[in-house]
Amino acid sequence: DQQVKQNSPSLSVQEGRISILNCDYTNSMFDYFLWYKKYPAEGPTFLISISSIKDKNEDGRFTVFLNKSAKHLSLHIVPSQPGDSAVYFCASSPSQGGSEKLVFGKGTKLTVNP
Amino acid sequence: GAVVSQHPSRVICKSGTSVKIECRSLDFQATTMFWYRQFPKKSLMLMATSNEGSKATYEQGVEKDKFLINHASLTLSTLTVTSAHPEDSSFYICSALPDITRFYYNEQFFGPGTRLTVL
């Protein structure tokens, strides 16, 4: 049973446009959500996170939106750049703090075309 | 940001041999580290949670005698793949949870990964 789902395995956008990556979760105990970016043959790097007490968190070109009632979050990248091309993983945790293990989605491969 | 290193980055070994992978947090202490495995076009699969000074906690289906974990210090965890076979070939990634922020932010910092190929 996959608790974190990224239903789009891939997404292709034009440079300068908005990239929207989606993530759904099933476990209502999840309270903290993170996005990681991963290049081939490298470990994931942390991008942005959001706690369930918020519905939006912004950091530069990256914004994460959380709709807790729909158990849905999305990552918006504006404007998209070719260097953003990577696999993006959504991850969830039961709490913002502590040493709880993260549950990852399968990832969405983003390609930004020049 | 916090830096996590892994060594080696790539290893090729013969079937039946054992391989040790090191995971180090370079500029912070981490009581808790995690070991993941990633298959091609698949998500990160958590194998085990490594805690300094205590036994690792393995996820269901992961053989603890096959994948030995030792968290020797607050900056070092090792994963040893014992009697490796071709099906163990994979990309192994570790992550570390900084002690200084762990109770506030559950943000893991990942190593660059180790590509294991068993012939």
Chai-1 contact restraints between the chains, C-beta under 6 A:
chainA,res_idxA,chainB,res_idxB,connection_type,confidence,min_distance_angstrom,max_distance_angstrom,comment,restraint_id
A,Y32,B,N106,contact,1.0,0.0,6.0,A-B,restraint_1
A,E42,B,P112,contact,1.0,0.0,6.0,A-B,restraint_2
A,G43,B,I93,contact,1.0,0.0,6.0,A-B,restraint_3
A,G43,B,F110,contact,1.0,0.0,6.0,A-B,restraint_4
A,G43,B,G111,contact,1.0,0.0,6.0,A-B,restraint_5
A,G43,B,P112,contact,1.0,0.0,6.0,A-B,restraint_6
A,G43,B,G113,contact,1.0,0.0,6.0,A-B,restraint_7
A,P44,B,F110,contact,1.0,0.0,6.0,A-B,restraint_8
A,F46,B,E107,contact,1.0,0.0,6.0,A-B,restraint_9
A,S93,B,N106,contact,1.0,0.0,6.0,A-B,restraint_10
A,G97,B,F103,contact,1.0,0.0,6.0,A-B,restraint_11
A,G97,B,Y104,contact,1.0,0.0,6.0,A-B,restraint_12
A,S99,B,T32,contact,1.0,0.0,6.0,A-B,restraint_13
A,S99,B,L97,contact,1.0,0.0,6.0,A-B,restraint_14
A,S99,B,R102,contact,1.0,0.0,6.0,A-B,restraint_15
A,E100,B,N106,contact,1.0,0.0,6.0,A-B,restraint_16
A,K101,B,L46,contact,1.0,0.0,6.0,A-B,restraint_17
A,F104,B,S43,contact,1.0,0.0,6.0,A-B,restraint_18
A,F104,B,L44,contact,1.0,0.0,6.0,A-B,restraint_19
A,K106,B,S43,contact,1.0,0.0,6.0,A-B,restraint_20
A,G107,B,S43,contact,1.0,0.0,6.0,A-B,restraint_21
